[in-house]
């Protein structure tokens, strides 16, 4: 579009409706919904592993691996929910936990189903992401919640 007064081009950019003023696409509501979905999936995958996949996991001798994936998945889904519930949403640790759940639990689920042992080489990257999330909370939490005292 051309500005009639100055002859300069006027570029207008339409931003997505959910783009916040601070430039982040993630809102507390979306973070809560994502966390709730991950919690739902943890329960569903736990039940699925205990019932529908029981024979496969037993044949692969990977029941303990599946259970470990569900355990870490569920704990960190709850943590994602807790972080998203805060008035000051700490995005860094939240995303570190999200990536950690996807990589750590995701590779363990795949390993348990397929017995592809090379997947175990990727799993520690997810564990590292989970640890980064916890370390980030250790560092960020005191300053993030100072105003609550």
C-alpha positions in Angstrom: 0.0 0.0 0.0 1.3 3.5 -0.8 1.0 6.3 1.6 -0.6 9.2 -0.3 1.2 11.9 1.6 4.8 10.8 1.3 4.9 8.2 -1.4 6.5 5.7 0.9 5.5 2.1 1.0 3.4 1.2 4.1 4.0 -2.4 5.0 1.4 -3.9 7.3 1.9 -7.2 8.8 -0.9 -9.3 10.1 0.1 -11.1 13.2 -1.6 -14.3 14.4 -4.4 -13.5 16.9 -2.7 -15.6 19.5 0.6 -13.7 19.3 1.1 -11.9 22.6 2.5 -8.4 22.9 5.8 -9.9 24.1 6.1 -11.8 20.9 5.5 -15.3 22.3 3.0 -17.6 20.7 2.6 -19.5 24.0 0.0 -18.3 26.5 -0.7 -19.7 29.9 -4.0 -21.1 28.6 -2.2 -23.0 25.7 0.5 -24.1 28.1 -2.1 -25.5 30.5 -4.0 -27.2 27.7 -0.7 -28.8 26.4 0.2 -29.9 29.9 -3.3 -31.4 30.4 -3.0 -33.2 27.1 0.4 -34.7 28.1 -1.1 -35.8 31.4 -4.0 -37.5 29.6 -1.5 -39.2 27.3 0.6 -40.4 30.2 -2.5 -42.1 31.8 -3.6 -43.5 28.4 -0.2 -44.8 27.5 0.2 -46.3 31.0 -3.1 -48.1 30.7 -2.3 -49.1 27.1 1.0 -50.6 28.1 -0.5 -52.5 31.1 -3.3 -54.0 28.9 -3.2 -53.9 25.1 0.6 -53.9 24.8 1.3 -56.3 27.7 2.1 -59.3 25.5 4.4 -57.3 23.2 6.2 -55.6 26.0 6.6 -59.0 27.8 7.9 -60.6 24.6 10.4 -57.7 24.2 11.3 -57.8 27.9 10.7 -54.1 28.0 7.9 -53.7 30.5 10.2 -51.8 32.9 11.3 -49.5 30.1 7.7 -48.6 29.3 6.9 -48.0 33.0 9.9 -45.7 33.3 8.7 -43.7 30.2 5.2 -43.4 31.7 6.6 -42.4 35.1 8.8 -39.5 33.8 6.1 -38.5 31.3 3.5 -38.2 34.1 5.7 -36.4 36.6 6.8 -33.8 34.1 3.2 -33.4 32.7 2.2 -32.4 36.2 5.2 -30.0 36.4 4.2 -28.5 33.1 0.8 -27.9 34.5 2.1 -26.3 37.7 4.4 -24.0 35.8 1.6 -22.9 33.4 -0.7 -22.3 36.4 1.6 -19.6 37.7 0.8 -15.9 37.1 4.4 -15.5 36.0 4.8 -18.1 33.4 8.4 -19.4 33.3 8.7 -20.3 29.6 12.3 -21.5 29.6 11.9 -24.4 32.1 8.4 -25.2 30.7 9.8 -25.7 27.2 12.8 -27.6 28.6 10.4 -30.0 30.4 8.3 -30.3 27.2 11.2 -31.2 25.0 12.5 -33.6 27.7 9.3 -35.5 27.9 9.0 -35.8 24.1 12.6 -37.0 23.7 13.1 -39.0 26.9 9.8 -40.7 27.2 9.2 -40.8 23.5 12.4 -42.7 22.8 11.7 -45.1 25.7 8.2 -45.8 24.3 9.7 -46.5 20.9 12.5 -48.6 22.4 10.0 -50.7 24.4 7.9 -51.4 21.4 10.6 -52.0 18.8 13.6 -53.2 20.8 15.8 -50.9 18.6 18.6 -50.4 21.1 20.1 -47.5 19.2 17.1 -45.4 20.5 18.7 -45.6 23.9 21.5 -43.4 22.7 19.0 -40.6 22.1 17.2 -40.9 25.4 19.9 -39.1 27.5 19.3 -36.0 25.4 15.8 -35.9 26.8 17.1 -36.6 30.3 19.5 -33.7 29.9 16.6 -31.4 28.8 14.6 -32.5 31.9 17.7 -31.7 34.1 18.1 -28.3 32.4 14.4 -27.5 33.3 15.1 -28.3 36.9 18.3 -26.4 37.0 16.6 -23.4 35.3 14.0 -23.5 38.1 16.7 -23.5 40.8 18.2 -20.4 39.2 15.0 -18.6 38.1 12.5 -19.4 40.9 13.9 -17.1 43.6 13.8 -14.0 41.4 10.6 -15.1 39.7 8.6 -15.2 42.9 10.3 -12.4 45.0 7.2 -10.3 44.8 5.1 -12.9 46.6 6.8 -12.5 49.9 
